[in-house]
Amino acid sequence: MLPRQSGAWTRSGWFLSYPPATNVAGGYDRNQPLRVQTPNSKLVEEIRMVAIPLPRQDRDGLDQSLGCPSGLQTLGLPHQSPTKVSCKGAGLRKFPKELGQGVKYLELSNNFIQNLSGSRMPEFGQLEYLDVCFNQLEAVSATTLAQLPQLRSLLLGSNHLDRNYVANGQAFRLLRNIEVLDLSANNLESHMAGWYISNLTRLRMLDLSGNRMTRLPAGIFWSTPWLRELDLSNNYIMEIEEGAFEALEELEVVNLALNSLHCISGFSLTQLRVLNLSYNALELFVLEEGAKPYLLQVLDLSHNRLLSFPELPKAHYLTHLNLSNNLIASLLPGSHHPGEFVLRYEEMARFNRTLHPTAGLTHVADLDLSNNRLQLFPFTFFHSLGSLHSLSLAVNCLQDIAGESLAGGMEPGDHSPTPPERAALSVRSLDLHGNAIHVLPRWFFSSLPQLEVLDLGSNSLQPCESQGSHQGGNSGGGSRVPAPGDTCTPFYNVPRLKHLSLCKNNIIRLHPYAFNQTSLLSLDLSGNKDLFVPKEALGGLEFSLQKLSLRGNQMDNSKAELPCLDTLKVLDLSGNNLSVLPTGLFCSSLESLDVSNNDLRTLEKPALVSWPPSLKDMSVAGNPFSCCSLAWLDTLRVAGVGVRDLDETFCAYRDESRNFSAKITSSPWWLCPRPKGTSSLALLVVVMSLFFLGSGACCLLKKGQKSPECAGLHSNRVGVFPHHPKREEPAEARPAVTKV
């Protein structure tokens, strides 16, 4: 389908060409780079959809006035225009004929339209773009197409155009100005497709993907000499006859992925920029040797059956080459292939005469050889690739990184202490994960002086201890001292290296200052079961390391003695057996922390004091947190730290009679025991409160009556009176009592 971007895959994504839906005014500047191509300015304007009033619908699902049924879709842009109308998914069964004058863009995809035919449609004389994909279209009448003289883009993918291809093809002869045509997924066979395009002389972009084409006969594209982009992917093409592309002198992008091609020889399309041949059955790919150089920039040969590096003479402009998922066992010409692979093509003998298959690939920046059968990594093979920045040899059978020569043997000095004389490679990113490498030679890093990213995951490498580490590590690293038997690899004193992955290497112990004077920004040590990281192991990374992964190592507290890493931002400690966090981390200004699936009951107070100012998010699920020790969670909430897996986190409550878990967001805190003394104090407060409440109630009931029980409670004021003790007076001094 043309709305999909056509192009070829590169390690950084697809090498894209123009978006067909917007390239309806024809052409593009071939001097512009293909990766970022700008559609014609005439159609870059905002697609402004118009919502038309929706009166009562008739039996065919159409409005009785202008517009579409209630399923009308609009882009809802602030400035609407009647030139752009979308009836996508509106349940239409017929072509809407009364949309108003001046419509240039009409989208009718995802409906139930079976034919484009009928009476006069003068209001569509300005139509430039028509999308009828995903309908039930079988017939296209000449009467309809004759009334669309301005049509530039016609998208008819995912219909049934195989049923009336003769009449439809005859009607297509009236599309004199068509430049973009989508006939994908219409069950078209080769002769049907050829009939549809037999008179489209201005066609620039053609999509025939997802059909039933089995061959490309000679002359099939004679009527489309201006074709620039051609998508033939996902067919059953087994044969391309000589001269099939001969008339296409302007062709720049071809997608032949997902077909059944076995051999490409004598390839002569020198003007091509992008060629995608992935997911075929190719055993041979040979460019024709001619005087004219190839303009090819992107070549995708992945997921085929290539046994050796393809022969690419004069491909001087090639920048991206994908050879992943093939059967390449050696990068050397004349090498012996496994006996089960018997080549039946005479052309294969030519490859054995080519001594330098990469001699002309001076501009290749991205080379992917992953998922092959390589056993050796010959540095000499890549010397001519002076622009190579990204190289992948992942998931091969590499056991040694050796100086294999083009003569078929080992370079002298491969196992000598002194590095052999060899040209340095310009590689910045190297992927070697998924091999069986036990040790890197001592000259490895000196031969890659620009190396910044190195993935050595899923190998069997053991880091060496830095020289001078016992004196503090800062003086070491000037030279590499080989371990006994050269059983370890020195990762210290590699100043340009920034990102290193040693995951799943069965590393048991990191030696002190293993990465000294290597200013790593990220280090992945995950998947190394029972790894022991002493405090000095990461010495030298205190002021550079920003991201550290120790995930899934099953480390306990004694095996994770991390130093103070001042610049650390991202830390992954998940999948271990930690009951407390390493104290050395409390000085780090962490932004992201993962401590899930450990043995933590709580988070220590020093961590809660040091991390919240910088911490943005963390993961904590899978720990046996105590429901009665969740003060740390309140601290994180107050600090605005996001807990990514809070809904999946549980805490446990245990006492003499109960043992259960609950979500940490609804933990039963009221069941938690109180500190000593708080129970007696609470009881005293309750008793005193009851006493005063009872006394007050009694007074209210007996108001106005003297009652000894209410003495002193008639008022809410308390008076203080002086106390004068009575003294005994003599009897004679007492006054006489006069009786009346």
C-alpha positions in Angstrom: 0.0 0.0 0.0 1.4 3.4 -0.9 0.6 5.0 2.4 3.4 2.8 3.8 6.9 4.3 3.4 9.0 2.4 0.8 12.7 1.9 1.1 15.2 -0.4 2.7 16.2 -1.3 6.2 19.3 0.1 7.9 20.5 -0.5 11.5 19.1 2.9 12.4 15.7 2.3 10.7 14.3 2.3 7.3 15.8 4.3 4.5 12.8 6.2 3.5 11.6 7.7 0.2 8.8 10.2 -0.3 5.4 9.7 1.4 3.3 8.8 -1.6 0.1 10.3 -0.2 1.7 13.7 -0.3 3.7 13.5 -3.5 0.9 13.9 -5.9 2.2 17.0 -7.8 5.1 15.0 -9.2 8.8 14.6 -8.8 11.4 15.5 -6.2 14.8 16.9 -6.3 17.1 13.9 -6.9 20.0 16.0 -5.5 18.4 15.9 -2.1 19.4 13.0 0.2 16.8 10.3 0.2 16.7 9.8 4.0 14.9 13.1 4.7 12.9 14.0 1.6 10.5 16.8 1.5 7.2 16.5 -0.4 6.4 18.9 -3.1 5.5 22.3 -1.5 2.2 22.4 -3.4 0.8 19.6 -1.2 2.6 20.3 2.1 -0.2 22.6 3.1 -2.4 21.5 5.9 -4.9 18.9 5.1 -8.0 20.7 6.1 -11.1 18.5 6.3 -14.6 19.8 6.2 -17.5 18.4 8.2 -20.7 18.5 6.1 -24.2 18.7 7.6 -25.7 15.2 8.1 -29.3 15.0 7.1 -31.4 11.8 6.8 -29.6 9.0 4.9 -31.1 7.1 2.0 -31.0 3.3 1.6 -27.5 3.3 0.1 -26.0 5.0 3.2 -25.6 8.3 1.3 -26.8 11.7 2.3 -29.6 13.2 0.3 -27.6 16.5 0.2 -23.9 17.2 0.2 -21.5 15.2 2.3 -21.0 11.7 3.8 -23.0 9.7 6.3 -22.6 10.0 10.0 -19.3 8.2 9.9 -17.6 11.2 8.3 -14.1 11.6 9.6 -12.4 15.0 9.7 -9.0 16.1 10.9 -10.6 18.8 13.0 -8.1 21.4 12.0 -8.9 25.0 12.9 -9.0 26.2 9.2 -11.4 24.0 7.3 -11.6 24.0 3.5 -14.1 22.3 1.2 -11.1 21.0 -0.9 -10.3 18.2 1.5 -12.9 15.6 2.4 -12.6 12.3 4.3 -15.3 9.7 4.3 -13.0 7.0 5.8 -15.0 4.2 7.4 -18.3 5.9 6.7 -20.1 2.7 5.6 -20.5 3.9 2.0 -21.6 1.5 -0.7 -21.5 3.9 -3.6 -19.3 6.8 -4.7 -20.5 10.0 -3.1 -21.3 12.3 -6.1 -22.6 15.4 -4.4 -19.7 16.7 -2.2 -19.6 20.2 -3.7 -17.4 21.9 -6.2 -13.6 22.2 -5.9 -12.8 19.0 -4.0 -9.1 18.1 -4.5 -8.5 15.5 -1.8 -11.1 12.7 -1.3 -10.6 9.8 1.1 -13.0 6.8 0.8 -11.0 4.0 2.4 -12.5 1.4 4.6 -15.9 1.4 3.0 -18.0 -1.1 1.0 -17.7 0.4 -2.5 -17.8 -2.2 -5.3 -17.4 -0.1 -8.4 -16.5 3.4 -9.6 -19.0 4.0 -12.4 -22.1 5.9 -13.2 -23.3 9.3 -14.4 -21.6 12.6 -14.9 -19.6 14.0 -12.0 -18.7 17.5 -13.1 -18.0 18.6 -9.5 -14.9 16.3 -9.4 -13.1 17.9 -12.2 -10.5 19.3 -9.8 -9.8 16.1 -7.9 -6.1 15.3 -7.5 -6.0 12.7 -4.8 -8.4 9.7 -4.5 -8.1 6.9 -1.9 -10.4 3.9 -2.3 -8.2 1.4 -0.4 -9.8 -1.4 1.7 -13.1 -1.5 -0.1 -14.7 -4.2 -2.3 -13.9 -2.6 -5.5 -14.2 -4.8 -8.6 -14.9 -2.4 -11.5 -13.6 1.0 -12.6 -15.4 2.5 -15.6 -13.9 4.6 -18.3 -16.7 7.1 -17.9 -15.7 7.8 -14.3 -12.0 8.1 -15.0 -12.6 10.4 -18.0 -14.1 12.9 -15.6 -11.0 13.1 -13.5 -8.5 14.8 -15.7 -6.5 16.4 -12.8 -6.1 13.1 -10.9 -2.5 12.6 -9.8 -2.7 10.0 -7.0 -5.0 7.0 -7.1 -4.9 4.5 -4.2 -6.8 1.3 -4.8 -5.0 -1.2 -2.5 -6.7 -4.1 -0.8 -9.6 -4.5 -3.3 -10.6 -7.1 -5.9 -9.2 -5.7 -9.1 -8.3 -9.1 -10.4 -11.9 -9.9 -11.3 -12.4 -7.4 -14.2 -8.8 -6.6 -15.1 -9.3 -6.4 -18.8 -12.0 -3.8 -18.7 -10.4 -2.0 -15.8 -7.1 -1.9 -17.6 -8.7 -0.4 -20.6 -10.3 2.3 -18.5 -6.9 3.1 -16.9 -5.6 4.3 -20.3 -7.6 7.5 -19.6 -5.4 8.3 -16.5 -3.0 10.4 -18.6 -1.7 12.5 -15.7 -1.5 9.8 -13.0 1.8 9.9 -11.1 1.1 7.8 -8.0 -0.7 4.4 -8.2 -1.4 1.9 -5.5 -2.6 -1.6 -6.7 -1.3 -3.5 -3.7 -3.1 -6.6 -2.3 -5.5 -7.1 -5.3 -4.5 -10.7 -6.2 -3.0 -9.5 -9.4 -0.8 -11.9 -11.4 2.0 -10.7 -13.5 0.1 -10.3 -16.8 -2.8 -8.5 -15.0 -0.4 -5.9 -13.4 1.2 -5.3 -16.8 -2.2 -4.6 -18.4 -3.1 -2.1 -15.7 0.1 0.0 -16.3 0.3 -0.4 -20.0 -0.3 3.3 -20.8 0.6 5.2 -17.7 3.5 7.2 -19.2 3.7 9.8 -16.4 3.7 7.3 -13.5 6.4 8.1 -10.8 5.4 5.8 -8.0 3.9 2.3 -8.3 2.9 -0.1 -5.5 2.3 -3.7 -6.6 3.1 -5.3 -3.3 1.1 -8.1 -1.8 -0.1 -9.6 -5.1 0.4 -13.0 -6.8 3.1 -12.0 -9.3 5.6 -14.8 -10.1 7.8 -13.2 -12.7 8.7 -9.9 -14.2 8.6 -10.4 -18.0 10.8 -8.3 -20.3 9.0 -5.1 -21.3 6.5 -5.0 -18.5 7.5 -1.5 -17.6 8.0 -0.1 -21.1 5.1 2.3 -20.8 6.3 3.8 -17.5 9.7 5.3 -18.4 9.5 8.0 -15.6 9.0 5.5 -12.8 11.2 6.4 -9.8 9.8 4.2 -6.9 8.6 0.6 -7.4 7.3 -1.7 -4.7 7.1 -5.4 -5.6 7.5 -6.8 -2.1 5.5 -9.7 -0.8 4.8 -11.4 -4.1 6.0 -14.8 -5.4 8.5 -13.5 -7.9 11.0 -16.2 -8.9 12.3 -14.8 -12.2 13.3 -11.4 -13.5 13.7 -11.7 -17.3 16.6 -9.8 -18.9 15.4 -6.3 -19.9 12.5 -6.1 -17.4 13.9 -2.9 -16.0 15.7 -1.7 -19.1 13.3 1.2 -19.8 13.4 2.6 -16.3 16.3 5.0 -16.5 14.8 7.2 -13.7 14.3 4.4 -11.2 15.8 5.1 -7.8 14.0 3.0 -5.2 13.1 -0.7 -5.7 11.6 -3.0 -3.0 11.7 -6.7 -3.9 11.6 -8.0 -0.3 9.6 -11.1 0.6 9.8 -12.9 -2.8 11.4 -16.1 -4.0 14.5 -14.9 -5.9 17.4 -17.3 -5.9 20.0 -15.4 -8.0 20.7 -11.9 -9.0 23.5 -11.7 -11.6 24.4 -9.0 -14.1 22.6 -6.4 -12.1 22.8 -3.3 -14.3 20.5 -0.6 -12.6 23.4 1.8 -12.0 21.0 4.7 -11.2 19.3 3.0 -8.2 19.7 4.6 -4.8 17.8 2.1 -2.6 17.4 -1.7 -3.3 15.7 -4.0 -0.8 16.1 -7.7 -1.6 15.6 -9.0 2.0 13.6 -12.2 2.7 14.3 -14.0 -0.5 16.4 -17.2 -1.2 19.4 -15.5 -2.7 22.6 -17.5 -2.9 24.3 -15.1 -5.3 24.3 -11.4 -5.9 26.7 -9.9 -8.4 26.8 -6.4 -9.8 27.7 -6.1 -13.4 31.2 -4.8 -14.1 30.8 -1.8 -16.4 32.4 1.5 -17.0 29.5 3.4 -15.3 29.7 3.5 -11.5 26.7 2.5 -9.4 24.8 5.2 -7.5 23.4 2.7 -5.0 23.4 4.0 -1.4 21.4 1.4 0.5 21.5 -2.3 -0.2 19.5 -4.8 2.0 20.3 -8.4 1.4 19.3 -9.7 4.8 17.4 -13.0 5.4 18.7 -14.8 2.4 21.1 -17.7 1.7 24.3 -16.0 0.8 27.4 -18.1 1.5 30.0 -15.3 1.0 30.4 -11.6 0.9 28.7 -10.3 -2.3 30.7 -8.9 -5.1 30.1 -5.2 -5.4 32.4 -3.6 -7.9 32.1 0.1 -8.4 29.5 0.5 -5.7 31.4 3.6 -4.5 28.4 5.4 -3.1 27.1 2.6 -0.9 26.7 3.7 2.7 24.4 1.1 4.2 24.9 -2.6 3.6 22.7 -5.2 5.5 23.9 -8.8 5.1 22.4 -10.1 8.3 20.7 -13.5 8.6 22.5 -15.3 5.8 24.9 -18.3 5.7 28.2 -16.5 5.4 30.9 -18.6 7.0 33.9 -16.6 6.0 34.7 -13.1 4.8 37.6 -14.3 2.7 37.5 -15.1 -1.0 38.4 -18.7 -2.0 37.4 -20.0 1.5 36.0 -23.5 1.7 32.2 -23.6 2.3 30.5 -26.4 4.2 29.9 -29.5 2.1 26.2 -29.3 2.3 26.1 -26.0 0.4 26.6 -26.9 -3.3 26.5 -23.9 -5.6 25.1 -24.6 -9.1 25.8 -21.2 -10.6 28.8 -20.7 -12.9 28.9 -17.1 -11.7 30.0 -18.1 -8.3 33.4 -19.0 -9.6 34.0 -15.3 -10.3 34.0 -14.5 -6.6 37.1 -16.7 -6.0 39.1 -14.5 -8.3 38.3 -11.3 -6.4 41.1 -10.7 -3.9 39.7 -7.6 -2.3 35.8 -7.7 -2.3 35.6 -4.5 -0.3 38.1 -2.5 -2.2 35.4 -0.2 -3.7 33.3 0.2 -0.6 35.0 3.3 0.7 31.8 5.1 1.8 30.1 2.3 3.7 29.3 3.6 7.1 26.9 0.9 8.4 27.6 -2.8 7.8 25.5 -5.5 9.4 26.8 -9.1 9.3 24.9 -10.4 12.3 23.2 -13.8 12.4 25.7 -15.5 10.1 28.2 -18.3 10.6 31.5 -16.4 10.9 34.1 -18.1 13.0 36.9 -15.5 12.7 37.0 -11.7 12.8 39.6 -10.8 10.2 40.7 -7.2 10.8 42.4 -7.0 7.4 39.1 -7.5 5.6 37.8 -4.2 6.9 40.8 -2.1 6.3 39.5 -0.7 3.0 36.3 0.4 4.6 37.6 3.8 5.6 34.2 5.3 6.4 32.9 2.4 8.5 31.4 3.7 11.7 28.9 0.9 12.7 29.7 -2.8 12.5 27.6 -5.7 13.7 29.0 -9.2 13.9 26.4 -10.3 16.6 25.1 -13.8 16.9 27.8 -15.6 14.8 30.2 -18.3 15.8 33.2 -16.1 16.7 35.6 -17.6 19.1 38.7 -15.5 18.3 39.3 -11.9 17.2 42.2 -12.8 15.0 44.2 -11.1 12.3 43.1 -13.5 9.5 44.8 -12.4 6.3 43.4 -12.4 2.8 45.8 -15.2 1.9 43.7 -17.5 4.0 45.9 -17.9 7.0 46.6 -16.2 10.3 48.5 -13.0 10.4 51.9 -13.3 12.1 52.0 -12.1 15.7 48.4 -12.8 16.5 49.3 -14.4 19.8 52.5 -12.5 20.4 52.8 -10.0 23.3 53.5 -7.1 20.9 50.6 -5.9 18.8 51.2 -6.6 15.1 51.4 -3.7 12.7 48.0 -3.1 11.2 45.9 -0.2 10.0 43.4 1.1 12.5 39.7 0.8 11.8 37.4 3.8 12.1 34.6 1.9 13.8 32.8 3.8 16.5 30.1 1.2 17.3 30.8 -2.5 17.4 28.3 -5.3 18.2 29.8 -8.7 19.1 27.1 -10.0 21.4 25.9 -13.6 21.1 29.2 -15.2 20.1 31.6 -17.5 22.0 34.5 -15.1 22.5 36.7 -16.0 25.5 39.4 -13.3 25.3 40.1 -10.2 23.2 43.7 -9.9 21.9 45.9 -7.3 23.5 46.0 -5.3 20.3 42.2 -5.2 20.0 41.5 -1.7 21.4 44.6 -0.1 19.9 43.3 -1.2 16.5 40.0 0.5 17.2 41.1 4.0 18.4 37.7 5.6 17.7 35.6 2.9 19.4 32.8 4.4 21.6 30.2 1.7 21.9 31.0 -2.0 22.4 28.5 -4.8 23.0 30.1 -8.0 24.2 27.0 -9.5 25.8 26.5 -13.3 25.8 30.1 -14.2 25.5 32.6 -15.7 28.0 34.9 -12.8 28.7 36.6 -12.1 32.1 37.9 -8.6 32.8 41.5 -8.2 34.0 42.8 -6.4 37.0 44.4 -3.0 36.2 48.1 -2.7 36.7 48.9 -0.5 39.7 45.5 -1.1 41.3 47.1 -2.0 44.6 48.6 1.5 44.7 45.3 3.2 44.4 44.5 2.6 40.7 45.2 6.1 39.5 48.7 5.3 38.4 47.8 2.1 36.7 46.5 1.5 33.2 49.5 2.8 31.4 50.2 -0.7 29.9 48.4 -3.9 29.9 49.9 -6.8 31.8 48.5 -10.1 30.5 47.0 -12.4 32.9 48.5 -15.9 33.2 47.6 -17.8 30.1 45.9 -14.7 28.6 42.6 -15.8 30.1 41.3 -12.3 30.7 40.6 -9.1 28.7 41.9 -5.7 29.8 39.1 -3.1 29.7 41.2 -0.3 31.4 43.0 2.5 29.7 40.5 2.7 26.7 39.9 6.5 26.9 37.4 6.8 23.9 35.1 3.9 25.1 31.8 5.3 26.5 29.3 2.4 26.5 30.2 -1.2 27.4 28.0 -4.3 27.7 29.4 -7.4 29.4 26.0 -8.9 30.3 25.7 -12.7 30.4 29.4 -13.4 30.3 29.5 -15.7 33.4 31.7 -13.2 35.2 32.1 -14.3 38.8 34.3 -11.5 40.1 35.4 -8.1 39.1 39.0 -7.3 39.9 40.0 -3.9 41.5 40.1 -1.0 39.0 39.0 -3.2 36.1 37.8 -0.1 34.2 40.4 2.4 35.4 41.1 5.3 33.0 38.2 4.2 30.8 35.7 7.0 31.0 32.6 4.9 30.7 29.2 6.6 30.6 27.2 3.3 30.8 28.2 -0.2 32.0 26.0 -3.3 31.7 27.0 -6.2 34.0 23.6 -7.8 34.2 23.0 -11.6 33.9 26.3 -12.6 35.6 25.1 -15.0 38.3 26.7 -14.6 41.7 28.8 -11.8 40.5 31.1 -10.3 43.2 31.7 -6.6 42.9 34.2 -5.4 45.5 34.4 -1.7 46.4 37.5 -1.1 44.3 36.1 -2.9 41.2 34.5 0.3 39.8 37.4 2.5 40.9 38.2 5.1 38.3 34.5 5.5 37.2 33.5 7.7 40.1 33.3 10.9 38.0 32.1 9.5 34.6 29.7 6.6 35.0 26.0 7.7 34.5 24.2 4.4 34.0 24.9 1.0 35.7 23.1 -2.3 35.4 23.6 -5.1 37.8 20.3 -6.7 37.0 19.7 -10.4 37.6 23.0 -11.3 39.2 21.5 -12.8 42.4 24.0 -10.8 44.5 23.6 -10.6 48.2 24.7 -7.8 50.5 28.3 -9.0 50.7 28.8 -9.1 46.9 27.7 -5.6 46.1 30.2 -3.2 47.6 29.8 -0.2 45.4 31.9 2.9 45.7 30.6 6.5 45.7 29.7 7.2 42.1 29.1 10.9 42.0 27.7 11.1 38.5 25.5 8.0 38.5 22.0 8.8 37.2 20.4 5.4 36.4 20.9 2.3 38.5 19.3 -1.2 38.0 19.7 -3.5 40.9 16.7 -5.7 40.2 16.8 -9.4 40.4 19.3 -9.8 43.2 19.1 -10.8 46.9 19.8 -7.5 48.6 18.2 -6.9 52.0 19.9 -3.5 52.3 21.1 -1.1 49.6 24.9 -0.5 49.1 25.8 2.5 51.3 28.2 3.8 48.7 25.3 4.8 46.5 23.9 7.3 49.0 26.1 10.0 47.6 24.9 9.5 44.0 22.3 11.9 42.5 20.1 9.2 41.1 17.3 10.0 38.8 16.1 6.4 38.1 16.4 3.4 40.4 15.2 -0.2 40.0 15.4 -2.4 43.1 12.5 -4.7 42.2 12.8 -8.4 43.0 15.2 -8.2 45.9 14.9 -9.0 49.6 14.2 -5.5 50.9 11.9 -5.0 53.9 12.2 -1.3 53.9 14.4 1.5 52.4 17.0 3.0 54.7 16.8 6.5 56.0 20.1 7.7 54.5 18.8 6.8 51.0 15.6 8.7 51.6 17.5 11.7 52.7 20.0 11.8 49.8 18.0 10.6 46.7 14.6 12.4 46.7 15.9 15.8 45.5 17.1 14.2 42.2 15.1 10.9 42.0 12.3 11.0 39.4 11.1 7.4 39.3 11.9 4.0 40.7 10.6 0.3 40.7 10.2 -1.6 43.9 7.8 -4.6 43.2 8.8 -8.1 44.2 10.3 -7.2 47.6 9.0 -8.6 51.0 8.2 -5.1 52.4 6.7 -4.9 55.9 3.2 -3.4 56.0 4.3 -1.8 59.4 7.4 -0.1 58.0 6.2 2.0 55.1 7.4 5.4 56.2 9.7 5.4 53.2 6.8 5.3 50.8 5.3 8.5 52.4 8.7 10.2 52.0 8.8 9.3 48.3 5.3 10.6 47.8 6.0 13.9 49.5 9.2 14.3 47.3 7.2 13.6 44.1 9.0 10.4 43.2 7.1 8.3 40.8 6.9 4.6 41.6 6.3 2.8 38.3 5.1 -0.5 39.7 3.3 0.6 42.8 0.1 -1.2 41.8 2.1 -4.4 41.6 3.8 -4.0 44.9 2.8 -6.0 48.0 3.7 -5.9 51.7 3.6 -8.6 54.3 2.0 -8.5 57.8 3.1 -11.1 60.3 2.4 -11.7 64.0 1.9 -14.7 66.2 -1.4 -15.7 64.7 -1.6 -14.1 61.3 0.6 -14.0 58.2 -0.8 -12.4 55.0 0.2 -10.0 52.2 -1.7 -7.0 50.8 -1.2 -4.4 48.2 1.1 -1.7 49.5 -1.4 1.0 48.5 -4.0 -0.5 50.9 -1.9 -2.1 53.6 -3.6 -2.9 57.0 -1.6 -0.4 59.1 -4.1 -0.6 61.9 -3.0 -4.1 62.6 0.5 -3.1 63.2 1.8 -3.3 66.9 2.1 0.0 68.8 5.4 1.1 70.5 5.7 0.2 74.3 3.9 2.6 76.6 1.5 3.9 74.1 -1.2 1.4 75.1 -1.2 2.4 78.8 -1.3 6.1 77.9 -4.2 5.6 75.6 -6.1 3.7 78.3 -5.5 6.5 80.8 -6.8 9.1 78.3 -9.9 7.1 77.7 -10.7 6.6 81.4 -10.2 10.3 82.2 -12.4 11.3 79.3 -15.2 9.0 80.4 -15.0 10.3 84.0 -15.4 13.9 82.9 -18.2 13.1 80.4 -20.1 11.2 83.1 -19.8 14.0 85.6 -21.0 16.6 83.1 -24.0 14.5 82.2 -25.0 14.0 85.8 -24.9 17.8 86.4 -27.1 18.5 83.5 -29.7 16.0 84.7 -29.8 17.5 88.2 -29.6 21.1 87.2 -31.1 23.5 89.8 -30.9 20.9 92.6 -28.2 20.9 95.3 -26.4 17.7 95.0 -23.2 16.8 96.7 -22.2 14.8 93.6 -22.1 18.0 91.5 -20.2 20.1 94.1 -17.6 22.2 92.3 -19.2 21.6 88.9 -21.8 24.3 88.7 -19.5 26.5 86.7 -16.8 25.9 84.1 -14.6 28.3 86.1 -12.4 27.1 88.8 -11.9 29.4 91.8 -8.9 29.4 94.1 -9.5 30.4 97.7 -6.9 30.8 100.4 -6.9 28.2 103.1 -6.9 29.4 106.7 -6.5 26.6 109.3 -8.6 26.9 112.4 -6.8 27.5 115.7 -8.0 26.4 119.2 -9.2 29.3 121.3 -9.5 29.3 125.1 -13.0 28.6 126.4 -13.2 31.9 128.2 -12.6 33.9 125.1 -15.4 32.3 123.2 -18.5 34.6 122.9 -21.6 33.7 124.8 -24.5 32.2 122.9 -27.7 34.1 123.5 -30.7 31.8 123.3 -33.9 33.2 122.1 
